[in-house]
Amino acid sequence: MTSPVTTLDSSAAWASATRMVSANREVLAAIAGVFFLLPGLIGAVFLPAPGVQAGMNEAQIMDAMQSYYAGSLPMLILLSLIPMAGMLTMLAVMLDGGRPTVGEAIRRGFAALPGYFAAQLLVALAMLPVVLLLLGLLGALLPAAIAMAATLAVMLYPVMRTMLVAPVMATGGQRNPVAAIRESLRLTRRNSGRMLTFIGLAGFLFLVVYGLVMMVVGVVLVLVTGGETQRLLAEGISGVLLAVAYTYFVAMLAAIFGQLAGPWSAGAADPFG
């Protein structure tokens, strides 16, 4: 017998997400600083920018990007794993009504990281042939830019369906990546469109605010400083904004999971009950 499908309520999910951020703001601020802001600043300082310059042809751009990734790949992988661990740590804080300490949440996050990374790799490997097939078919009929945009739009569906892998694993109830993917597929059944609308609107709003803030910051920094100092200050302010946005994104994932998985599954108490 098929289990009943829960319909996502976006308004309730947003209210729950904001409550979770407010209730755990000190812990979440510390986690965001260490796992989101700091890696971005390290990348800005120690990773060289790709050697792409105006006037390069397509082959030169590809060579420059290949050289960049060949020299920076180990650091890029490390700097991507750290935010993953931070997201899992935040989810452990938000979804556990027992209010774990920062140390306990970090241990849970790193315990779930190998399985989560494996799940992401499996999803990427499953999507890759579909992406290549769509690019080949659409590229033969449409301009390259439109073919790429259409392919990315189609790929939003599997991305939404597997988006709850992180909260599934962060709650401690599942460490098997295949089982976590299956559970995400079950939870998101008939809700991928609502999830995309919810997350997409929040993302659009952030992009508008981010663009306006950084435009003002850019003008101010041009007037008061310059050179490398200006770049680092801009990176720092941008990093703070992105860390705040990512914190709310994780809270939105937790809220979606809380609705679709039932009343705080995996034995966790309702943190607001």
Secondary structure, DSSP 4 states (H G I P E B T S, - for coil): -PPPPPPP-HHHHHHHHHHHHHHTHHHHHHHHIIIIIHHHHHHHHHSPPP---TT--HHHHHHHHHHHHHHHHHHHHHHHHHHHHHHHHHHHHHT-TT---HHHHHHHHHHHHHHHHHHHHHHHHHHHHHHHHHHHHHHTTS-HHHHHHHHHHHHHHHHHHTTTHHHHHHTTS---HHHHHHHHHHHTTTTHHHHHHHHHHHHHHHHHHHHHHHHHHHHHHHHH--HHHHHHHHHHHHHHHHHHHHHHHHHHHHHHHHHHT-SS-TTPPPTT-
